[in-house]
Amino acid sequence: MQLSDIDYDLPEVRIAQKPIEPRDSARLLVALDTDNVQHLQVKDLVSLVGPGDVIVVNDTRVLPARLMLQRRTGGTAEVLLLEQRSPDHRLWEALIRPARKLKEGEILEYFGKRVVRIGPRTEAGDTFVVEIIDEAPLALVNRIGAMPLPPYIRGSLQDGERYQTVYARRAASAAAPTAGLHFTPELIDAITATGAQIHRVELVVGLDTFKPISADNPLDHVIHSEMYNIEPSVIEACTSANRVIAIGTTAVRALESAGSTGNLSGRTNIFITPGYEWKIVDVMLTNFHLPKTSLLLMIESFVGKSWRQLYTTAIEMEYRFLSFGDAMLISREKN
């Protein structure tokens, strides 16, 4: 496989810079049958589901994990918290900038207050272990941290809750499960009224899921692991469902990790690529993803090479792409 197999031309104008209002007015490209593509809105999902459908969302909450700090030498530094490494929330895996200049043991400050101590590099090589120097680390992060919006989003959000799903619970993730951003409480109620069930899983979203692949053969890419947790009742519901509809690739990763390993919690480094034997998910609601990412490998594994025509159609019809963009509803290709 070549990197060009998951590359496409994404015009900058198609990258959504702001979330749409209301949330469920986002456009929805429906391709449950590749020969019959429909152009609806996310709120129309209620007409596409019913009894026997189990809809699974990832209820992780985004931590305001971007810390803009100062070096004692007078320069600035950015620490992006990715995942906690200790139960007391003091130790974290983090991306830091400027990585080459910052040294192990260096202290970073926030307006004169000691905040972060730089630790060693992790086994991954591109991240570090950092220590938050405060008696209440999470409270400090919530006070001084900013939402870790993707780098292709210019500017900031006036309302940080627009980078959270309406059903988000525990703050732990470094990025939002963006397909879920389209849901409103009213849409959830309407879906439930059809007889479809909605269940929750948690997968702590890291940046590697969205990170561009640099290997010439994308199958050689090494994906980082992420924490997930699924209640037994969710798997039971999926087992008896007519269709399992996963909202977003992170819900997919959690479900298929459980289906592949039998473990309902722990760390997963599942790398879903063409040829993968799907265990649980039948239908996926997902946003449009960056070129050259592992997410496109997952999409091709799910629907085959028809993803490219779907993306071409979406661009031609001026759909909005990436985190604040529109979505598509796709059905798994049958072998």
C-alpha positions as CSV (number, residue, x, y, z in Angstrom):
1,M,0.0,0.0,0.0
2,Q,1.2,3.5,-0.7
3,L,0.6,6.8,1.1
4,S,-1.1,8.1,-2.1
5,D,-3.8,5.5,-1.5
6,I,-5.1,7.6,1.4
7,D,-4.4,11.0,0.0
8,Y,-6.7,13.5,-1.7
9,D,-6.9,17.2,-2.5
10,L,-8.6,19.1,0.3
11,P,-9.2,22.7,-0.7
12,E,-8.6,25.0,2.3
13,V,-11.9,26.6,1.8
14,R,-13.6,23.3,2.6
15,I,-12.1,23.2,6.1
16,A,-14.7,24.4,8.6
17,Q,-13.4,27.0,11.0
18,K,-16.4,27.4,13.2
19,P,-19.1,25.0,14.4
20,I,-22.5,25.3,12.8
21,E,-25.6,26.3,14.8
22,P,-27.7,24.5,15.7
23,R,-25.5,21.5,16.1
24,D,-27.8,19.1,14.3
25,S,-28.2,21.3,11.2
26,A,-24.9,20.0,9.9
27,R,-25.2,18.3,6.6
28,L,-25.2,14.5,6.4
29,L,-24.1,12.6,3.4
30,V,-26.0,9.2,3.7
31,A,-24.4,6.3,1.9
32,L,-26.0,3.3,3.5
33,D,-26.2,2.0,-0.1
34,T,-23.4,3.3,-2.3
35,D,-25.7,3.3,-5.3
36,N,-28.2,5.6,-3.5
37,V,-26.4,8.6,-1.9
38,Q,-28.7,11.1,0.0
39,H,-27.9,14.6,1.2
40,L,-29.7,15.3,4.4
41,Q,-29.0,16.9,7.8
42,V,-27.8,15.3,11.0
43,K,-31.3,15.9,12.5
44,D,-32.7,13.6,9.9
45,L,-30.9,10.7,11.5
46,V,-34.1,10.2,13.5
47,S,-35.8,9.0,10.2
48,L,-33.0,6.5,9.6
49,V,-33.0,4.6,12.9
50,G,-35.6,2.6,14.8
51,P,-36.2,-0.5,17.0
52,G,-33.3,-3.0,16.9
53,D,-30.7,-0.3,16.3
54,V,-28.0,0.3,19.0
55,I,-26.3,3.6,18.8
56,V,-23.0,3.9,20.6
57,V,-21.3,7.3,21.5
58,N,-18.0,8.1,23.1
59,D,-18.8,10.2,26.2
60,T,-15.2,11.4,26.9
61,R,-14.8,15.1,27.7
62,V,-12.0,17.3,26.4
63,L,-9.6,18.6,29.0
64,P,-8.5,22.3,28.5
65,A,-5.1,20.7,28.0
66,R,-3.1,23.4,26.2
67,L,-0.9,25.3,28.7
68,M,0.9,28.4,27.5
69,L,3.8,28.9,29.9
70,Q,7.0,30.8,30.3
71,R,10.6,29.7,30.6
72,R,12.8,31.2,33.3
73,T,15.1,32.4,30.4
74,G,12.3,34.6,29.2
75,G,11.0,32.5,26.3
76,T,7.6,30.9,25.9
77,A,6.7,27.2,25.9
78,E,3.6,25.2,25.1
79,V,2.6,22.0,27.0
80,L,-0.2,19.9,25.5
81,L,-1.3,17.3,28.0
82,L,-2.2,14.0,26.3
83,E,-2.9,11.5,29.0
84,Q,-2.5,11.3,32.8
85,R,0.3,9.0,34.0
86,S,-0.5,8.9,37.7
87,P,-3.7,8.6,39.8
88,D,-3.1,12.0,41.5
89,H,-3.1,13.8,38.1
90,R,0.4,15.1,38.7
91,L,2.2,13.1,35.9
92,W,1.2,13.4,32.3
93,E,2.3,12.3,28.9
94,A,2.6,15.6,26.9
95,L,3.8,17.2,23.7
96,I,6.0,20.2,24.4
97,R,7.3,23.1,22.3
98,P,10.1,23.9,21.7
99,A,11.0,20.2,22.3
100,R,14.6,20.6,21.3
101,K,15.4,23.5,23.6
102,L,13.5,22.3,26.7
103,K,15.6,20.1,28.9
104,E,14.7,17.4,31.5
105,G,14.3,19.0,34.9
106,E,13.4,22.5,33.5
107,I,10.7,24.4,35.3
108,L,8.0,26.2,33.3
109,E,6.0,29.0,34.9
110,Y,2.6,30.8,34.6
111,F,3.0,34.5,35.4
112,G,5.7,33.7,37.9
113,K,4.1,30.6,39.5
114,R,6.0,27.3,39.0
115,V,3.6,25.0,37.1
116,V,5.3,22.3,35.1
117,R,8.6,20.3,35.5
118,I,9.9,18.7,32.3
119,G,10.6,15.0,32.7
120,P,12.2,12.4,30.3
121,R,11.0,11.4,26.9
122,T,8.5,8.6,26.6
123,E,9.1,5.4,24.7
124,A,7.2,6.9,21.8
125,G,10.1,9.4,21.4
126,D,8.0,12.5,20.4
127,T,6.3,13.0,23.8
128,F,7.5,13.7,27.3
129,V,6.5,12.9,30.9
130,V,5.8,16.2,32.7
131,E,4.9,16.9,36.3
132,I,2.3,19.5,37.3
133,I,3.6,21.3,40.4
134,D,0.4,22.0,42.3
135,E,-1.6,20.5,45.2
136,A,-4.7,20.4,43.0
137,P,-3.3,19.6,39.4
138,L,-6.7,19.3,37.7
139,A,-8.0,22.5,39.2
140,L,-4.9,24.3,38.0
141,V,-5.3,22.9,34.4
142,N,-9.0,23.9,34.3
143,R,-8.1,27.4,35.5
144,I,-5.2,28.2,33.1
145,G,-5.6,25.7,30.3
146,A,-7.1,26.4,26.8
147,M,-9.1,24.1,24.6
148,P,-6.7,22.0,22.4
149,L,-8.3,22.9,19.0
150,P,-6.6,21.3,16.0
151,P,-3.9,23.3,14.3
152,Y,-6.0,23.8,11.2
153,I,-8.6,25.8,13.2
154,R,-7.6,29.4,13.2
155,G,-8.6,31.5,16.1
156,S,-10.4,30.4,19.3
157,L,-13.9,29.6,20.5
158,Q,-16.0,32.0,22.4
159,D,-17.8,29.1,24.0
160,G,-15.5,26.2,24.9
161,E,-18.6,23.9,25.2
162,R,-18.9,23.9,21.4
163,Y,-15.8,21.6,21.4
164,Q,-17.6,19.2,23.8
165,T,-20.4,16.8,23.1
166,V,-23.6,17.5,25.0
167,Y,-23.3,14.0,26.7
168,A,-19.6,14.4,27.7
169,R,-18.7,13.2,31.2
170,R,-15.2,12.7,32.5
171,A,-12.6,15.2,31.3
172,A,-9.6,13.3,30.0
173,S,-9.2,13.7,26.3
174,A,-6.8,15.8,24.2
175,A,-9.3,16.1,21.3
176,A,-13.0,15.9,20.9
177,P,-14.9,12.8,19.5
178,T,-16.0,15.2,16.7
179,A,-18.8,13.2,15.1
180,G,-20.7,13.5,18.4
181,L,-20.5,17.3,18.3
182,H,-23.6,17.2,16.0
183,F,-25.9,15.8,18.6
184,T,-28.4,17.9,20.7
185,P,-30.4,16.8,23.7
186,E,-33.5,17.1,21.5
187,L,-32.1,14.8,18.8
188,I,-31.1,12.3,21.4
189,D,-34.7,12.3,22.8
190,A,-36.1,12.0,19.3
191,I,-33.8,9.0,18.5
192,T,-34.7,7.3,21.7
193,A,-38.4,7.8,20.9
194,T,-38.0,5.7,17.7
195,G,-37.1,2.7,19.8
196,A,-33.4,2.8,19.0
197,Q,-31.1,2.5,22.0
198,I,-28.3,4.9,22.8
199,H,-25.3,3.5,24.8
200,R,-22.0,5.1,26.0
201,V,-18.4,4.0,25.9
202,E,-15.3,5.9,26.9
203,L,-12.2,6.2,24.8
204,V,-9.7,8.8,25.8
205,V,-8.8,10.5,22.6
206,G,-5.1,11.2,21.9
207,L,-3.6,13.1,19.0
208,D,-2.1,10.1,17.3
209,T,-5.5,9.1,16.0
210,F,-5.6,12.3,13.8
211,K,-1.8,12.6,13.2
212,P,-0.8,12.4,9.5
213,I,1.1,9.2,8.5
214,S,4.6,9.8,7.3
215,A,5.7,6.2,6.4
216,D,5.9,5.5,2.7
217,N,3.7,2.4,3.3
218,P,0.9,3.6,5.7
219,L,0.6,0.0,7.0
220,D,4.0,0.5,8.6
221,H,2.6,3.4,10.7
222,V,2.9,2.8,14.5
223,I,-0.2,4.0,16.3
224,H,-0.1,5.1,19.9
225,S,-2.3,3.4,22.5
226,E,-5.4,4.9,24.1
227,M,-7.4,4.1,27.2
228,Y,-11.0,2.8,26.8
229,N,-13.7,1.4,29.0
230,I,-17.0,-0.4,28.0
231,E,-19.7,-1.6,30.4
232,P,-20.8,-5.3,29.9
233,S,-24.3,-4.1,29.2
234,V,-23.2,-2.2,26.1
235,I,-21.6,-5.3,24.6
236,E,-24.7,-7.3,25.5
237,A,-26.9,-4.7,23.7
238,C,-24.6,-4.8,20.6
239,T,-24.7,-8.6,20.5
240,S,-28.5,-8.6,20.2
241,A,-28.8,-5.6,18.0
242,N,-30.0,-5.6,14.4
243,R,-27.5,-2.9,13.6
244,V,-24.7,-1.3,15.7
245,I,-24.3,2.3,14.7
246,A,-21.1,3.9,16.1
247,I,-20.9,7.7,16.4
248,G,-17.4,8.5,15.4
249,T,-14.2,6.6,14.8
250,T,-13.3,6.7,18.5
251,A,-16.5,4.8,19.4
252,V,-15.5,2.4,16.6
253,R,-12.0,1.9,18.1
254,A,-13.5,1.1,21.6
255,L,-16.0,-1.4,20.3
256,E,-13.7,-3.1,17.9
257,S,-11.0,-3.3,20.5
258,A,-13.4,-5.2,22.8
259,G,-14.6,-7.3,19.9
260,S,-11.0,-8.3,18.9
261,T,-9.5,-8.9,22.3
262,G,-12.5,-9.7,24.6
263,N,-11.2,-7.0,27.0
264,L,-13.8,-4.4,28.0
265,S,-11.3,-2.0,29.4
266,G,-7.6,-1.2,29.2
267,R,-5.3,0.2,26.5
268,T,-5.8,-0.3,22.8
269,N,-3.4,0.2,19.9
270,I,-5.9,-1.3,17.4
271,F,-4.9,-0.2,13.9
272,I,-7.9,-0.8,11.6
273,T,-6.7,-1.1,8.0
274,P,-8.0,-2.6,4.7
275,G,-8.5,-6.4,5.2
276,Y,-9.5,-6.0,8.9
277,E,-12.3,-8.4,9.9
278,W,-15.0,-6.3,11.5
279,K,-16.5,-7.7,14.7
280,I,-19.2,-5.3,16.0
281,V,-19.8,-2.1,14.1
282,D,-22.3,-2.2,11.1
283,V,-22.9,1.5,10.5
284,M,-20.7,4.6,11.2
285,L,-21.5,8.2,11.5
286,T,-18.2,10.1,11.0
287,N,-16.9,13.5,10.0
288,F,-14.7,14.0,6.9
289,H,-11.0,13.4,7.8
290,L,-7.6,14.8,6.9
291,P,-5.7,13.2,4.1
292,K,-2.9,10.7,4.9
293,T,-4.3,9.7,8.3
294,S,-5.0,6.4,10.0
295,L,-8.7,7.4,10.0
296,L,-8.9,7.1,6.2
297,L,-7.4,3.6,6.5
298,M,-10.3,2.8,8.8
299,I,-12.8,4.3,6.4
300,E,-11.4,2.3,3.5
301,S,-11.5,-0.9,5.6
302,F,-15.2,-0.1,6.3
303,V,-16.6,0.9,2.9
304,G,-13.8,-0.1,0.5
305,K,-12.4,2.3,-2.1
306,S,-15.7,3.9,-2.6
307,W,-14.7,6.4,0.2
308,R,-12.8,8.3,-2.5
309,Q,-15.9,8.9,-4.6
310,L,-17.9,9.9,-1.5
311,Y,-15.2,12.5,-0.6
312,T,-15.1,13.8,-4.1
313,T,-18.9,14.2,-4.0
314,A,-18.7,16.0,-0.7
315,I,-16.1,18.4,-2.0
316,E,-18.0,19.1,-5.2
317,M,-21.2,19.7,-3.1
318,E,-19.3,22.0,-0.8
319,Y,-19.6,20.0,2.4
320,R,-17.6,21.3,5.4
321,F,-14.7,19.1,6.4
322,L,-12.8,18.1,9.6
323,S,-13.6,18.7,13.2
324,F,-16.2,21.5,12.9
325,G,-17.5,20.2,9.6
326,D,-20.3,18.0,8.3
327,A,-20.7,14.2,8.5
328,M,-21.5,11.1,6.6
329,L,-23.4,8.0,7.5
330,I,-21.9,4.9,5.9
331,S,-22.7,1.2,6.1
332,R,-20.0,-1.5,6.2
333,E,-19.1,-3.2,3.0
334,K,-20.2,-6.8,3.0
335,N,-17.6,-9.4,2.1
